[in-house]
Amino acid sequence: MRNFKRVLITGISGSGGSYLAEQILERNPNISIHGITRWHSTTTVNNLRKIANKVQIYECDLCDLSSVIRTLEISNPDLIFNLASHANVRACFDTPITVVQNNILSTLNLLEAIRLVKLNPLLVHCSTSEVYGQVDKSQIPINENCPINPVNPYSVSKCTQDQLVYSYGKAYDISAIRTRMFAYINPRRADLFATSWARQIVAIERGEQNILKHGNLESLRTLIDARDAMDCYWNVALFGEIGEAYNLGGKNSLMVGEFLEKLVKYSSVDINCEPDPKLFRPVDITLQVPDTSKYESLCNWEPIYTLEESVEFLLKEVRQIMRPM
């Protein structure tokens, strides 16, 4: 098992990064947490409100190599979690150039900065199951040997990140591990289907909205609680093999429509739902069931939270986030 003293999280003010920072501090209060956030990022600052006085934040645009170098020199991390990305899959069809340029250049700059500053941290690159694309039923559950076949601009950018991290590890002896996270229940990320529905339910409960709008309900997803997902990231840092890729995900596989039904049951009012054409993707990935046995063999991992607990957690957190000021 590895030991770390200084951890740097890119995208720390985002939904995943903020949960990861909270989880690390809760489990390891003596670790020094540092985080990168873009100087022009103003919409997610509240994500860090619980731990604002316990983390060191650097205003740094990962697309600016000089600022990345400066931040690494100051923070001097022995572990880096790379979570920073434009990650809205539906929006990537409308702004593909921005998404691809940002995601590829930001990761390339981080790798170059590690090389140029001559640091030797462990880099845990946090990617996504989207890199596998639409797989055949014969490949379910999806393991790490499944062909990578991205089908949207976002997943193309994540696939490129994945390959950059692998190639820099080989070419420049950078210690790196890649993860491919399947869907997780994340109350702080409003564009995810589950969180969007939870936000609409809260709005309907308040009388601010009449009907819950949804996209495709015929997609099979395997869901994991955000808190379990962050434990997975941390365990990979502690136990993962350098140069390897690990699928991360939960045990609860269900149709997206089934999840909506579960979520609606926890509402305090009756909810009427209807499809919205604007919420359907031009190309959708409808089968996402992971084989996580490679990761589980590292630490005999099992998720802590049940699906019902995750649904309750989602609505409770969203109600807190949306409470009137």
N, C-alpha and C positions, 0 to 999 in steps of 0.2 A: 504493500500500500504506500502511495506517495504522500508526502507532507507538503503543504503550501503555506506561505506566509503573506504573500501579496498577490491578490487576484484582480485582474483587469477585465471588465465586462464591456464590450462594445454594444451600443444600443441599450445602455443600462436604464434609461428613462422610458423605454418601450415596455410593452406588456410582458413579454417573456423575460427581458433583462431585469425588470424591477422585481418580479417574483423570484428570480434566481438569486438576486442580491439578498432579499429578505430571508430566503431559505438557508443560504450559506451562513449568514449572520446568526440565525436562530440555532443552527447546529454547531457553528464554530465561531463563537464571539471574539476570539483572539485573532482571527484573520483580518488583515487590512484589505478593505474593499475599495477599489478604484473603478471609475466608470467614464466612458466616453459618451457624450451627447453632442449633437450638432448645435452650433451657436444660434441657428435660426429655428430650432425646434422648440415650440412653445406650447404645444397641445398636450404633451404627456408629462409635464413636470409634476403633476399631482400624483403620479404613480409612485413616486419616491417619498411621499409625505410621511410614511411610517418610519423611515430610516434615514431621513435627510441629514441628520446630524451625525450619522455613523459611517457615511461614505464620502470619498473624495471624488468630486466630479470635475472633469476636464472638458471645456468647450473645444471640440475638435471635429472637423469635417474629414471623414475618412477618404474623401475624394481629393483631399489636399495632402500630398505626401509629406510636405515639410511639417505640417501640424501633427501628423501621425508620428513622425520621428521625434518631434519635441515631446509629445505626450509619453511615448515609450521611455525616453530618457529620464523624464521626471518620475514616472510611476514605477519603473523598474520591476515589472511583474514577474513572478515565477510561474504563473498560470494565466492564460488568456482564454476567455469564452467569447467567440465571435458570433454574436446574434444580430448585429446591425444589418438590415436589409429593407428595401421596399418589399412588402410581403402581401399586399392585397391582390389576390389572384384575379378577381373580377375586374379590378381597375387596370391590371396590366394589359388587358386587351385594348384599352383606350389610350394608354400612355406607354407603349412598349419600349420606345427608345430610352425614355427616362429610367424605367425600371431596369433594363438590361445594362445601361451604362453605369448607373449607380451601383448596382450589386456586384458587377464584375470589377469595376475600378476600385471600389472600396476594399474588397478582399485582396486584390493585387497589391494595393498600397500597403495594407497591413503586413502582408508577407514580405514585401520589399523592405519595409521599415525594420522588421525583425532581423532580416539579413544584414542590412546596412549598419544598424546599431550594435550588431553582434551580441544580441541577447540570446539566452538559451531557455526561454520559457516553454512550457507545454502549451500548445495551441489546441483547444477543443473547438472545432468548427461545427456550428449548429445548422445543419441543412434540413431537408424536408423530404417526405415520401413522395412529393410531387415529381421528383426526378425520375421516378419509375414510369410515370405516365399511365395510360390505360392498359393494364395488363390483361392477359388471357386468363380465363378461369382456371386453366391448368397450372398457373403459376401462383395460385392462392393456397396457403399464405405466402406473402412476398418475403423472400430472404435476400441477403446482401449480394447474392450472385445473379439476381434477376436483372436482365438487361435494362440499362438506363435509356429511357425513350421519352424525353420531355415533349409535352404537347401544347405548352403555352409560353409566352415570353418570360414569365416569372420562373417557371421550372427550367427553362433554358439557362437563365442566369444562375440559378442554384446549381445546376449540373456543371456549369463552367467553374463556379466557385469550388465545388467538390474536386474537380480535376486540377485546378490550380494548387489547392492545398496539398493534394497527393504529389504533384510534380515538384513543388518546392521542397517537400519533405525528402524526396529522392535526390534532387539536384543539389540542394544546399544544406542537407542534414538538419532540417528544421523538425523538431519533435511535434508531430501533429496527429490528431485523431479526428475522424469525421463521424458525425452522427446524422441519422436521417429520421427525424421525428414524424410520427404519424399524428393524426388529428388529436389535439388536446383542448380541453374545456378551459377557456381563458377569458375570465370576466372583463379584463382590461382592454381587450381588442375588439372594438365594436364591429369590424367588418366580417368577423367569423359568423357563420350561420347561427350557431347556438347563442352567441352573445347578442347578435342583432335581434333574434327572437325574444330573448330575455328583456332587452331594452324596450321593445315594442310592447311586451306584456306589462311592464311597469308603466309605460305611457298610457295604455288602455286602462289600467287600474286607477290612474289619476284623472281619467276623463279627457286626456289630451289627444287621444287617437281612438278610432272606432274599430278598425280591422287590422289584423296582423298580416303583413305581406311576406310571401316566401318565394323562393326559387324552386329548383329541382328537388323533389322529395324522394326520388327513386335511386339514391346513391347509397351504397353500403360503406359505412365508416366504422373504424375501431377507435373508440374514444378513451382518453386517459385524463385524469384530473391534473390541472396545472401543477399542483403541489407534488404529485407523484412524478410528473414530467421533469420537474426541477431536480428531484432526487436522482433521476436517471442521468441527467447531465453531470451531476457531481460524482456519481459512482463511476462514470466513464473516465473522469479525470483521475480518480483514485486508482482504478484498477485496469483501465483499458490498455490495449497493446498499441504501441506506437505504429503508425502507418495503416492501421485498420479502420474499417467503417462499421458502424453498428446501427441497426434498426432499433428505434425506441418507440414504444407504444403500449397501449393498454390491452385489456382482455375482453372488453365489452364491444362486440360487433353487432350493429343494428342498422336498419335503414334510417336515413335522415328523417323521414316522416315519422318513424316510431319515436325518435328523440323529441320531436316537436310535440307529440301526444303526451309524453311524460312531463315535458316542461309546462304545458298548458294545465295539467292537473294540479300544479303547485300555485296556480294563480288564485287570487282572492275574488275574481270575477269571471263570468263567462267570456270566452275568447272565440271570436269568429275569424277564420283564416281564409285567405284566397291567394292564388298565384299572381305574381307580378312579372310580366315579360322582361322587364329591365334587370331582374335579378338572376336570370338564366345566363350561363356562360355560353359563348360560341362553341367551345369544346369543353366537355366536362369529364372528370375522372370519377368513375362510378364504383370502382372496386378498390378499396384500401384496407386490406387485412394483413397485418404484419406477422412475420415470424421473428420473434425477438429472443429466440433461444441462445443466440451467440452472445448477446448482452447479458441475459439472465445467468449464463454460466460463469460470468465474472464474479458475481456476488450473491448468487441465490436469491435474486430479487423477486419480490411480489408486490403488487400495488397495495397501498394502505386503504384507499377510499373506494367505496362502492359507487356504482353509477347513480344511485338515488342520493347518496351524500354529495356527489358532484353536482347534481341538478340543484339541490338545495343551496349549496355553496355558490353556484352561479347566480341564482336569483338574489340571494342575500347580498352578495358583493355588488351586483348591478344596482340594487335598490340603494345601497350605500353611496355608490358612485353618482347616481342620479338624484340624490336627495337635494331638495331646495337649499340654497345657500342662505 
